[in-house]
């Protein structure tokens, strides 16, 4: 069974990193001691500070989904309230700094309305409109279909005859 390659380090290593952080070590020292890149340790510690060990160990392979209210509250706290991003992440239990950055930018430009969810997919009726077919085009299409229906049994009988001739006349 293949494992999820996005999570190369097991839970025990992440817990060890959290314990070392609580003991006062920095991310570079933790990375050196555990043999892990310090950037990976930085991401783990962001999650640990935001939601404790529960969030640190959550590795189900899915992105965390945040509601409209959470997005607005986080962006408002950072942009209007002057709160630091790590502090907002910890208070609102946001797992990563990147979605918070992605919410702050549109909030600065368009306010809370800019964070409203938009409908996904192509809008109905947005495709090219087909011109109405003429009677002549409809008849041509009907003739092509009938010719295909007639040609199919003929081709089938020809293939059977060819197989018989290859087999030496056996049915």
C-alpha positions in Angstrom: 0.0 0.0 0.0 1.5 3.3 -1.0 1.8 6.1 1.5 1.0 9.7 1.0 4.2 11.3 -0.2 3.2 14.7 1.0 3.8 13.5 4.5 7.3 12.0 4.5 7.8 12.4 8.3 5.9 10.4 10.7 3.8 11.6 13.7 6.5 10.7 16.3 9.0 13.0 14.6 6.5 15.8 14.6 5.8 15.3 18.3 9.5 15.2 19.0 9.8 18.6 17.2 7.0 20.0 19.3 8.6 18.8 22.6 12.0 20.2 21.6 10.3 23.5 20.8 8.6 23.5 24.2 12.1 22.9 25.7 13.3 26.1 24.1 15.1 25.0 21.0 14.8 26.9 17.7 13.7 25.5 14.4 17.3 25.2 13.0 18.4 23.3 16.1 15.4 21.0 16.0 16.0 20.4 12.3 19.6 19.5 12.9 18.8 17.2 15.8 16.1 15.4 14.0 17.7 15.4 10.5 14.8 17.3 9.0 15.0 20.5 6.9 14.4 23.6 9.1 11.7 24.8 6.7 9.7 21.7 7.4 10.1 22.3 11.1 9.0 25.9 10.6 5.7 24.7 9.0 5.2 22.1 11.8 5.7 24.7 14.5 3.3 27.1 12.8 0.6 24.4 13.0 1.6 23.5 16.6 1.3 27.1 17.7 -2.0 27.5 15.9 -3.8 24.4 17.1 -1.6 22.3 19.4 -0.7 18.7 18.8 -4.2 17.9 17.3 -3.5 20.2 14.3 0.1 19.2 14.1 -0.8 15.5 13.7 -3.7 16.1 11.3 -2.4 14.6 8.1 -5.5 13.3 6.2 -4.2 14.7 2.9 -7.0 17.2 2.5 -6.7 21.0 2.8 -8.4 22.7 5.7 -11.6 24.4 4.6 -12.5 27.7 6.3 -15.8 29.4 6.2 -16.5 33.0 5.2 -16.8 34.2 8.8 -13.4 32.8 9.7 -11.8 34.3 6.6 -13.3 37.7 7.3 -12.4 37.6 11.1 -8.8 36.6 10.4 -8.3 39.2 7.6 -10.0 41.9 9.7 -7.8 41.1 12.8 -4.6 41.3 10.7 -5.4 44.3 8.5 -7.7 46.4 10.7 -6.8 45.2 14.1 -3.0 45.2 13.7 -2.7 41.6 15.0 0.3 39.6 13.8 -0.3 36.7 11.5 1.0 34.1 13.9 -1.2 35.5 16.6 -4.3 35.4 14.3 -3.4 31.9 13.2 -3.3 30.7 16.9 -6.5 32.5 17.9 -8.6 31.3 14.9 -6.9 27.9 14.6 -5.6 28.5 11.0 -3.1 25.8 10.0 -0.9 27.7 7.6 0.1 31.3 6.9 -0.5 31.1 3.1 -4.3 31.1 3.2 -4.2 34.0 5.7 -2.0 36.0 3.2 -4.4 35.1 0.4 -7.3 36.5 2.5 -5.6 39.7 3.5 -4.8 40.9 0.0 -8.4 40.9 -1.3 -9.7 42.2 2.0 -7.5 45.3 1.7 -8.7 45.9 -1.8 -12.4 45.1 -1.6 -13.3 44.6 2.1 -15.3 41.6 3.4 -17.3 41.3 0.1 -14.1 40.3 -1.7 -13.9 37.1 0.5 -17.4 35.9 -0.3 -17.5 32.5 -2.0 -18.2 32.6 -5.7 -20.1 30.0 -7.7 -17.8 27.5 -9.4 -17.8 26.3 -12.9 -19.0 27.8 -16.1 -22.2 29.8 -16.0 -25.2 28.3 -17.7 -25.8 29.4 -21.2 -22.2 30.7 -21.6 -21.4 28.3 -24.5 -21.6 29.3 -28.1 -25.2 29.2 -29.4 -25.7 26.7 -32.3 -27.4 28.2 -35.3 -30.7 26.5 -36.2 -30.1 23.8 -38.8 -31.8 24.0 -42.1 -34.0 21.2 -43.4 -31.3 20.3 -45.9 -28.7 19.8 -43.1 -31.2 17.6 -41.1 -31.7 15.4 -44.1 -28.0 15.1 -44.8 -27.4 13.9 -41.2 -30.3 11.4 -41.5 -28.8 10.0 -44.8 -25.4 9.6 -43.1 -27.0 7.7 -40.2 -28.9 5.4 -42.5 -25.8 4.7 -44.7 -23.9 3.8 -41.5 -26.7 1.4 -40.5 -26.6 -0.3 -43.9 -22.8 -0.4 -44.0 -22.4 -2.1 -40.6 -24.0 -5.5 -41.5 -22.2 -5.6 -44.8 -18.9 -5.0 -43.2 -19.7 -7.6 -40.5 -20.5 -10.2 -43.2 -17.3 -9.4 -45.1 -15.2 -9.9 -42.0 -16.8 -13.2 -41.2 -16.2 -14.4 -44.8 -12.6 -13.3 -44.5 -12.1 -15.2 -41.3 -13.6 -18.4 -42.8 -11.3 -18.2 -45.8 -8.2 -17.8 -43.5 -9.4 -20.8 -41.4 -9.5 -23.0 -44.5 -13.2 -23.1 -45.1 -14.2 -24.1 -41.6 -17.3 -22.4 -40.2 
